[in-house]
Amino acid sequence: MSGHRQLPLDFEHRPSLTGENFLVAESNREAVVWLDRWPDWPTPALVIYGPAGCGKTHLAQVFLARSGGRKFSILDLSADQPRDLIEDVPACVVEDAERFLEAGLESALLHLYNALKEAGGQMLLTSRHPPSRWPAHLADLRSRLNTATAVRIGPPDDALMQAVVVKLFADRQLKVDQKVVTFMLARMERSFEAARELVASIDEAALKERRRITVHLVREVLEARETTEGTDEPS
């Protein structure tokens, strides 16, 4: 069920300690460099921002595995005192930080920042937008966010998406032709999550129908997914 050759991956691989490798490319290299510098950050907080599907969550997982830190949810900050949350925690992750502000947790986020700074810890925050666009109204919190190091991750380019697609197939012990990957890239959503879902669907179809992974099979899978998505849309 394999193709004729496997495409080369000319990207640096970083183990995430979660069973996956993170591919380092120009779009995310600066963010990776900053994570590599931990805990030698100039400020207690690092903000990584960028469009959906650019790899922010995966980088946050890499950071948690490396730092031994903890991810905090809106429920965590709503229910517990920040000082209790950071006990014996060297670092923390707050994903989609804007949602915490929209949930009325500005004071809690400010106290978390202050508690971590006092304890010598750090926090990684992720968002689609830079901190200057977050709905922060507390002057003290705005001041801290404005001084935080903020790094943008760009959307994955063609080379990175190709490497991701090939790696996703390789993780399933599948080899694919260049023409299959080229066909996919021209028609799929440009995000890592979309790539994972599409590769899984293609693998499932190939196994179920006992077929090789070809352009024809990929076209059928894409058409079936479009039909399903169209059916799921509200009337």
Stockholm file with secondary structure:
# STOCKHOLM 1.0

chainA/1-235         MSGHRQLPLDFEHRPSLTGENFLVAESNREAVVWLDRWPDWPTPALVIYGPAGCGKTHLAQVFLARSGGRKFSILDLSADQPRDLIEDVPACVVEDAERFLEAGLESALLHLYNALKEAGGQMLLTSRHPPSRWPAHLADLRSRLNTATAVRIGPPDDALMQAVVVKLFADRQLKVDQKVVTFMLARMERSFEAARELVASIDEAALKERRRITVHLVREVLEARETTEGTDEPS
#=GR chainA/1-235 SS CCCSCCCCCCSEEEECSSSCEEEECTTTHHHHHHHHHTTCCSSSEEEEECCTTSSHHHHHHHHHHHHTCEECCHHHHHHSCHHHHTTTCSEEEESSHHHHHHTTCHHHHHHHHHHHHHHTCEEEEEESSCGGGSCCCCHHHHHHHHHSEEEECCCCCHHHHHHHHHHHHHHTTCCCCHHHHHHHHTTSCSSHHHHHHHHHHHHHHHHHHTCCCCHHHHHHHHHHHHHHHHHHSCC
#=GC SS_cons         CCCSCCCCCCSEEEECSSSCEEEECTTTHHHHHHHHHTTCCSSSEEEEECCTTSSHHHHHHHHHHHHTCEECCHHHHHHSCHHHHTTTCSEEEESSHHHHHHTTCHHHHHHHHHHHHHHTCEEEEEESSCGGGSCCCCHHHHHHHHHSEEEECCCCCHHHHHHHHHHHHHHTTCCCCHHHHHHHHTTSCSSHHHHHHHHHHHHHHHHHHTCCCCHHHHHHHHHHHHHHHHHHSCC
//
